[in-house]
């Protein structure tokens, strides 16, 4: 009996030591073409004192980013070309002003983009400055843990977000739990579970929500190449004369091709 128990313990220990580990880092590479397509659909329901209005929208964003060799400061001269940015809703299809915009500047390995030039006669200075601000502080979609992961390991990533609801800015916190499910041919697949909670002190506001999805990460290219998610957020606001409830349901899919 002791012999079999010893062999069992040895086999369990050997298995734990032999499990392969994988390290994940998001970063940009030189001399690459990154072709992004993102599709987002959402349904918004707002109820004020039992009267409900409903709206829906569909957006598509396409963008091609070309990087050159790094300069002496380690930054990549980069050109970013937006395709047609389409927003559909209320039976209408509208092209966003950012469509066909060309952006040039210096891109860091961690995706921060210092913009030098924005080419689009349809953009006013306010929108151009907003673009510069957004890309300057851009972060990778996932902040991976520093330690290597094994199949089955999980980690959390927290994202603060402001949601406009009936004229108010509601602060929520989205906590995403990533679980590594498989790695095949340097393509890692994670499942994603999301929890939404209120991120502000208020006696009159409540916010809850959840979601799920999956992410595929190319280990050699250090980039997410597919990201698909579904989530719902339920917000309730109580005022003196009004009870307001907003429910947002969103589906999104992002794909990235790298050459």
N, C-alpha and C positions, 0 to 999 in steps of 0.2 A: 504493500500500500504506500509506504514512504517513497519507494522507488518511483511509482507512477506520479505521486504528488510532486516529487522533485523534477521529473521530466516535464510535467505540466507547467510548473513555475518557470522553468528554463525557456520553454517554448513561448510563453507569454512575454517574458522579458526580452527575448531575442526579437520577437515581432515588433515590440515597441521601439527597440533601437534601430530596426531595419526600415521603419517607415520613412519614406522620402519626404524631405521638407522643400518648400519653395519660398523664394523671396520675391516680393513685389514692390516695384517702385514706378511711379508715374513720372515720365519725363519726355521731353522733346528731343528729336535727333536732327542732325544737319542733313541737307540734300535729300529732303523727303517731301512728298506731296500727300497731304492729309485731306481726304474728301469726306465731308460730313453731311449727313442728311438726318434731320430731326422732324418727327411728326408728333403733334400734340393735339388731343381732342379733349374737350372739357364740357361738362354740363353744370350750370349754376342754377340752383333753386333758392329764391329768397321769399320768405314768408313774413309778412308784417300784419299782426293782428288777424291771423287766419286767412289773409289774402296772399296768394302765392303767384309769383311770376317766375318764368323759366326761360333760360337762354342757353345757347350752346355755341361753341366755336371750334374751328379746326385750323391749325396752323402748320405750315411746312417751311422749314428753313434749310437751305443748302449753302454750303460754304467750302471753298477750296483754299488750303493754306500751303504755301511753298516756302521751305526754309533753305538757306544757303549755309556755307561753312561759317563757323564761329569767327568773330573778330577777336582782337587782342584782349577784350574784356570777357570773352566767353559767351557773347550774345550772338544770336543768329539773325542776320538781315532777312526779313520775312515780308512776303506779300500775301495778303488775305483777300480773296475775291468772294463776295456774296452773290449768289444767284438770285432768282426771284423768291422773295420772302412773302408767302401768300397767307392771308388770314381770311377765313370764311365764317360767316355768321349772319343770322337773320335773313337768310336767303341771298346774301350778297357775298361776292368774292373781291377782296381788296388787296392790292399790292402795298406792302409796307414801304415807307420812304427809304428804308435801308437797302432795298433791292438794288442790285447791280453796283453796290458800293465797293470800292477798292481801297484797302488800307495797307499802308507800308510803315515799317518800323523795325524795332529790335525785339526779338522774342527770347526770353530766358528759358533755360532747361526746365524750370518748374512752371512754365506756361504764362508767366507775367509778360505782358506785351506793352512796350513803350512805343506809342504811336507817334510817328513823325508827320505823316501825310494821310489825309482822307479825301478821296476823289469821289464826289457825287454832288452835282449842282442842286439836287433837290433837298439836301440836308442843310438846315440852318445851324449857326454856331452853337446853339444850345444843345442840339442833338449830337453834334460832333464832340463837344466837351463831355457829354454824358458817355459816349462811346470810349473816349480816352480814359475816363475814370473807371469804367467797368473793366476794361481789359488790363489796366495797370495793376489792379488788385485781384486779377483772376487766379483761381486756385484749381488744382486737379479735382476731378469729380469725386475721387475717393482718397482719403488720407490713410494709406495702408500702415499697419503696425511695423515697427522696425524689426521685430523678431520674425524668423521664418515661420511659415504655416504648414501644417499637415492636412491631409484630407480629413474633413469633418470639423476643423477648427473654425471658430467664429470670432468676430470683432464688431464693435459698434462704431458708428460715425454719426455725429450730431450736426444738424444743419438748422440754424435759426432762419426764420422767414417771416415777412410781413404780408398779411392778407387784407386787402381793402374790403370792408364789409359795411355797406350803408353809410359811407362817409367816414368810417373809422378805420384806423390801422390796427389790426389785431396781430399781436406777436405770438407766433407759435414755434415750437421746437419739434423738428422731425428727427427721430432716432432710427437709423437704419442698422439692422443687424445683418452682416454679410457672413455667409457660411460657405467655405470652400468645398465643393462637391466633387470636382474631378479636374484633372489636368491631362490633356491629350495633345501630343504634338505641339507643346508650348502654348496651348490655348487653355486657360483656366476658366472654369465656370463656377460662379457663385450664385446661390439663391439669396434673395433679399426679402426681409420682413421689416415693415415700417410701423412705427407708433408715433402718433401726433398728439402733442399735449400743449396746453397754454403756457406761454413763456413770459407772462406779465402778471402783476398783482392786481386782481380785480374781483370784487364781490358780485358784479353784475354780468360778467362774461365767462362763458364756458367754451372750451374747444377740445374735441376728441377726434380721433381718426385712426385709420390703419391702412395698410397696403401691402403689396407683395410684388415680386418680379424676379428678374435674373440679370446677371452681368457676365459678359465674356471678356476676358483680358488676355491680350497677346503679350506674353512674357518677354519675347525677344524685342518687340517694338515698344514695350513699356507703355501701352495704351489700351484703354477700353475700346473694343471694336463693336460691341453690341450692348445695349442697355434698354431693357423693356420693363415698364412698371405700370401698376394700377393702384390708385389710392383714393380714399374718400375722407373729407374733412367736414365735421359738423360743428358749426359755431352758433351759440345762442347768446343774445344780448338782451338784457332786461333794463328798460328805462321806465320813467314815471308813467308815461301813457302808452308806450309801445313795447311789445314783445317781438323781437326780431330773431329769425332763425335763417342761417345760410348754410346750404349743403353744396359742397363742391366735389364732383367726381371727375377724375382725370386719368387718361391713359396716354402714355408716351412711349415712343420707340426711337432710339438713336442708333445709327450705324456709321461706322468709320472705316473707310478703305485707305490703305497706306501703300504708297509706291516709292 
